[in-house]
Amino acid sequence: MSNNGYRVAVVGATGQVGTLMLALLRERGFPAREIVPFASERSIGRELDGGLTVQGLSEESIQGFDLALFSAGGSTSGEWAPRFADAGAVVIDNSSRWRMHDDVPLVVSEVNPDALAGHHGIVANPNCSTMQLVVAIAPLHEEAGIERLVISTYQAVSGTGKRAVDELLDQSHALLHERDIAAPDVYAHQIAFNALPHAGSFPDGDDHTDEERKLINETRRILADPSIRVSATCVRVPVVNGHSEAVNVQTRRELTPERARELLDGAPGVTVLDDPAAALYPLAIDASGQDDVFVGRIRRDPGHERALDMWVVADNLRKGAALNAVQLAELLDERGLIAPRRAPTVA
Ligand SMILES: NC(=O)c1ccc[n+]([C@@H]2O[C@H](COP(=O)([O-])OP(=O)(O)OC[C@H]3O[C@@H](n4cnc5c(N)ncnc54)[C@H](OP(=O)(O)O)[C@@H]3O)[C@@H](O)[C@H]2O)c1
């Protein structure tokens, strides 16, 4: 870093995650001497809050950056992340494009920060449902060794993007005013007042969605334990922001609910809210806008002597994406890892 800070690109700066990354870089005082927002051709020249003007991606415009935070979808990351890295930047990518690449560490700041040291110019941020899950289960894994996870998600529409939030609000408004709704565009079915067992897509005839596969594969990769068995059902619900997850955790060694609560109470990035008799448990509307992952309803699974059930909620745009990306930028800075490396070969 030159003594007055890094030059930082934010790609996807007009989107939900990009907007939040820009805000968090400022709020958390990241040492940037210049921040340059990028978006699609549609937004070139648009002035953002704070007076920054959106640029377009080109071979010339991407030169001279130390760091690039990407949230512009997989195909933009596939094409432009290696170019930024080749031009000398370290890329932190929110898309799924690089997450399972051998040369790209997949990192959650509280869980596996040491993996950052092995980067080759690109670092991947996990999927939002995986992110909150691993923050909540890593302390349990360290204590008792996780053998199997059964996860059902209740995912907010903001996880799909801005258009999905508009679709939920438009449908809700129409239905409350007893008007017909327009044909669903973002989702396969009406999302308002409904629950869709179809978060993500079903690629190549798979009977699991890509979102479910990400939860399975990314969890094992971050916890560095491919032997963990994971069963996942990802459901889209008519919540604007904040993902909830019902998680059944089966451990190799004995773990009581009391000990799990104690471990999670002291864990970084976790807040335990667990007094069900007083109606105290994590809620999506409360987690929205907060940094932490919230855990409650911690209890013994009556169906298995070494399993617990719990409820895990977090802001999918914040810890699930933008906050973790900025925390990784801070860790890269603290550890002296913001320096050019050779980009991974495109697979
Ligand atoms: N939403 C979540 O909870 C979440 C969580 C984890 C990861 N992510 C990932 O983060 C990314 C963005 O999500 P989001 O919710 O912020 O989406 P979004 O609100 O729809 O924003 C998409 C952003 O990408 C830009 N973009 C689209 N095509 C582009 C192109 N060809 N070149 C340059 N920029 C382009 C858009 O620019 P314009 O405004 O010009 O169209 C916009 O800034 C996705 O990869 C998503 O998978 C999202």
The ligand as an ORCA input file, in Angstrom:
! r2SCAN-3c Opt
* xyz 0 1
  N     -27.945    -11.056     -2.808
  C     -27.309    -11.877     -1.960
  O     -27.783    -12.224     -0.850
  C     -25.992    -12.429     -2.358
  C     -25.279    -13.166     -1.440
  C     -24.066    -13.695     -1.809
  C     -23.597    -13.474     -3.073
  N     -24.302    -12.747     -3.959
  C     -23.756    -12.544     -5.302
  O     -23.455    -11.166     -5.503
  C     -23.712    -10.826     -6.872
  C     -24.644     -9.637     -6.958
  O     -25.832     -9.841     -6.213
  P     -26.847     -8.618     -5.965
  O     -27.931     -9.170     -5.115
  O     -26.106     -7.408     -5.540
  O     -27.404     -8.387     -7.471
  P     -28.066     -7.078     -8.111
  O     -28.641     -6.194     -7.065
  O     -28.933     -7.569     -9.203
  O     -26.795     -6.276     -8.743
  C     -26.043     -6.772     -9.812
  C     -24.873     -5.839    -10.089
  O     -24.071     -6.394    -11.133
  C     -23.912     -5.425    -12.167
  N     -23.772     -6.087    -13.463
  C     -24.645     -6.894    -14.089
  N     -24.142     -7.299    -15.283
  C     -22.924     -6.714    -15.408
  C     -21.917     -6.736    -16.413
  N     -22.064     -7.438    -17.545
  N     -20.787     -6.027    -16.193
  C     -20.624     -5.300    -15.053
  N     -21.538     -5.254    -14.064
  C     -22.665     -5.958    -14.240
  C     -25.176     -4.600    -12.096
  O     -24.999     -3.375    -12.766
  P     -26.276     -2.548    -13.395
  O     -26.925     -1.842    -12.226
  O     -25.622     -1.627    -14.347
  O     -27.170     -3.546    -14.040
  C     -25.290     -4.458    -10.582
  O     -24.375     -3.491    -10.113
  C     -24.215    -12.114     -7.529
  O     -23.097    -12.768     -8.091
  C     -24.750    -12.907     -6.381
  O     -24.720    -14.296     -6.648
  C     -25.495    -12.196     -3.632
*
